[in-house]
């Protein structure tokens, strides 16, 4: 009959290994030059570049209330 059978789904060993690695990643993490540079890029460099671009172009364009033929540059 349609009872609940244990282990009725065959698990892919590669997916099980990946799931275990994902859960236990913090236990095996080490700071290396590569991980330090990646961390620096995502924590400092990219937000700094985005912030600089946002600051330098603040108020430069106004897309609201424009009509055909109007320019979008405010200065």
C-alpha beads as a LAMMPS data file, in Angstrom:
LAMMPS data file: protein, C-alpha beads

75 atoms
74 bonds

1 atom types
1 bond types

-500.0 500.0 xlo xhi
-500.0 500.0 ylo yhi
-500.0 500.0 zlo zhi

Masses

1 110.0

Atoms # bond

1 1 1 0.000 0.000 0.000
2 1 1 1.004 3.640 -0.008
3 1 1 2.705 3.725 3.353
4 1 1 5.657 5.851 4.376
5 1 1 8.749 3.923 3.439
6 1 1 12.080 4.936 4.862
7 1 1 14.678 6.074 2.328
8 1 1 12.331 5.746 -0.616
9 1 1 14.199 8.532 -2.417
10 1 1 17.696 7.737 -3.634
11 1 1 19.982 10.611 -2.643
12 1 1 22.689 11.757 -5.034
13 1 1 26.044 11.330 -3.227
14 1 1 27.433 14.507 -4.798
15 1 1 24.498 16.571 -3.517
16 1 1 24.796 15.060 -0.051
17 1 1 28.515 15.885 0.002
18 1 1 27.816 19.456 -1.150
19 1 1 25.096 19.910 1.482
20 1 1 27.437 18.730 4.233
21 1 1 30.189 21.032 2.968
22 1 1 27.778 23.986 2.878
23 1 1 26.596 23.375 6.446
24 1 1 30.111 22.891 7.873
25 1 1 31.903 25.575 5.837
26 1 1 32.645 27.777 8.854
27 1 1 34.561 24.950 10.529
28 1 1 37.098 24.696 7.719
29 1 1 37.493 28.361 6.717
30 1 1 41.025 29.759 6.756
31 1 1 42.250 33.257 6.002
32 1 1 44.497 33.046 2.974
33 1 1 45.718 35.850 0.704
34 1 1 42.981 34.954 -1.785
35 1 1 40.159 35.040 0.780
36 1 1 41.543 38.274 2.234
37 1 1 41.502 39.987 -1.177
38 1 1 38.002 38.725 -1.944
39 1 1 36.815 39.963 1.450
40 1 1 38.474 43.346 0.870
41 1 1 36.878 43.657 -2.556
42 1 1 33.348 42.923 -1.371
43 1 1 33.518 44.799 1.947
44 1 1 35.592 47.881 1.048
45 1 1 36.395 48.334 -2.644
46 1 1 33.034 47.754 -4.338
47 1 1 30.954 49.760 -1.816
48 1 1 33.503 52.598 -2.019
49 1 1 33.303 52.749 -5.813
50 1 1 29.506 52.630 -5.779
51 1 1 29.384 55.315 -3.073
52 1 1 31.785 57.550 -4.990
53 1 1 29.772 57.209 -8.188
54 1 1 26.544 57.923 -6.320
55 1 1 28.050 60.978 -4.622
56 1 1 29.505 62.459 -7.811
57 1 1 26.304 62.028 -9.831
58 1 1 23.892 63.100 -7.077
59 1 1 21.318 65.477 -8.549
60 1 1 22.836 65.413 -12.012
61 1 1 19.828 63.871 -13.718
62 1 1 16.147 64.307 -13.036
63 1 1 13.819 61.866 -14.758
64 1 1 10.587 63.099 -13.191
65 1 1 8.396 65.618 -14.953
66 1 1 10.235 65.619 -18.252
67 1 1 8.489 66.108 -21.544
68 1 1 9.482 65.276 -25.074
69 1 1 12.388 67.461 -26.112
70 1 1 13.503 68.341 -22.563
71 1 1 17.041 67.443 -21.576
72 1 1 17.596 65.208 -18.559
73 1 1 20.811 66.917 -17.436
74 1 1 20.130 69.548 -14.786
75 1 1 23.544 71.226 -15.027

Bonds

1 1 1 2
2 1 2 3
3 1 3 4
4 1 4 5
5 1 5 6
6 1 6 7
7 1 7 8
8 1 8 9
9 1 9 10
10 1 10 11
11 1 11 12
12 1 12 13
13 1 13 14
14 1 14 15
15 1 15 16
16 1 16 17
17 1 17 18
18 1 18 19
19 1 19 20
20 1 20 21
21 1 21 22
22 1 22 23
23 1 23 24
24 1 24 25
25 1 25 26
26 1 26 27
27 1 27 28
28 1 28 29
29 1 29 30
30 1 30 31
31 1 31 32
32 1 32 33
33 1 33 34
34 1 34 35
35 1 35 36
36 1 36 37
37 1 37 38
38 1 38 39
39 1 39 40
40 1 40 41
41 1 41 42
42 1 42 43
43 1 43 44
44 1 44 45
45 1 45 46
46 1 46 47
47 1 47 48
48 1 48 49
49 1 49 50
50 1 50 51
51 1 51 52
52 1 52 53
53 1 53 54
54 1 54 55
55 1 55 56
56 1 56 57
57 1 57 58
58 1 58 59
59 1 59 60
60 1 60 61
61 1 61 62
62 1 62 63
63 1 63 64
64 1 64 65
65 1 65 66
66 1 66 67
67 1 67 68
68 1 68 69
69 1 69 70
70 1 70 71
71 1 71 72
72 1 72 73
73 1 73 74
74 1 74 75
